[in-house]
Amino acid sequence: VKSAKSGSLKMEILDDCDAVLCNAEVLELVKSIQLEASKSGFQRPEVAVLTTNQVIQYLESSNSCNVTPNEVQQLYGELAKFPPLDGQEPLKKKELLNIANFRPTTLVSLYSIIDHAEARFGDDRLEQMIALVEKILSAPPEVESEEMEQMEEEEAS
């Protein structure tokens, strides 16, 4: 939001529970705000620049650094198709968010994200969820590098 009086940027929270963003969406938002500020010539306080850079650095080093908001939306849509076992509740928003942020690759990691995971979905559905995560969300750079090295080794032998 731009102030008419001073021309400075001012952020105002209208509804603190309006939306929840995953790491990929936060990274995209922070980068766009940083770009807009640099284009406008707006002189941001040093602490704001430092904080923004640290947030970007943290998010770019996370497991979900290569994930795009479109991939997240696709994952949410596909996971919503997983019905819980009889009488159990479906995935909660916070569980969907954490699946997108942490990219679980094992049942154990999924158990730590989904409350009563086995009782609500059973191991077969949970394994299918993990397969979807791996299929839809971009892999972190170190995983991509390891897979490339493995493929090169296999080709060489």
Rosetta blueprint (number, residue, H / E / L):
1 V L
2 K E
3 S L
4 A L
5 K L
6 S L
7 G L
8 S L
9 L E
10 K L
11 M L
12 E L
13 I L
14 L L
15 D L
16 D L
17 C L
18 D L
19 A L
20 V L
21 L L
22 C L
23 N H
24 A H
25 E H
26 V H
27 L H
28 E H
29 L H
30 V H
31 K H
32 S H
33 I H
34 Q H
35 L H
36 E H
37 A H
38 S H
39 K H
40 S H
41 G L
42 F L
43 Q L
44 R L
45 P L
46 E H
47 V H
48 A H
49 V H
50 L H
51 T H
52 T H
53 N H
54 Q H
55 V H
56 I H
57 Q H
58 Y H
59 L H
60 E H
61 S L
62 S L
63 N L
64 S L
65 C L
66 N L
67 V L
68 T L
69 P H
70 N H
71 E H
72 V H
73 Q H
74 Q H
75 L H
76 Y H
77 G H
78 E H
79 L H
80 A L
81 K L
82 F L
83 P L
84 P L
85 L L
86 D L
87 G L
88 Q L
89 E L
90 P L
91 L L
92 K L
93 K H
94 K H
95 E H
96 L H
97 L H
98 N H
99 I H
100 A H
101 N H
102 F H
103 R L
104 P L
105 T L
106 T L
107 L H
108 V H
109 S H
110 L H
111 Y H
112 S L
113 I L
114 I L
115 D L
116 H L
117 A H
118 E H
119 A H
120 R H
121 F H
122 G H
123 D H
124 D H
125 R H
126 L H
127 E H
128 Q H
129 M H
130 I H
131 A H
132 L H
133 V H
134 E H
135 K H
136 I H
137 L L
138 S L
139 A L
140 P L
141 P H
142 E H
143 V H
144 E H
145 S H
146 E H
147 E H
148 M H
149 E H
150 Q H
151 M H
152 E H
153 E H
154 E H
155 E H
156 A H
157 S L
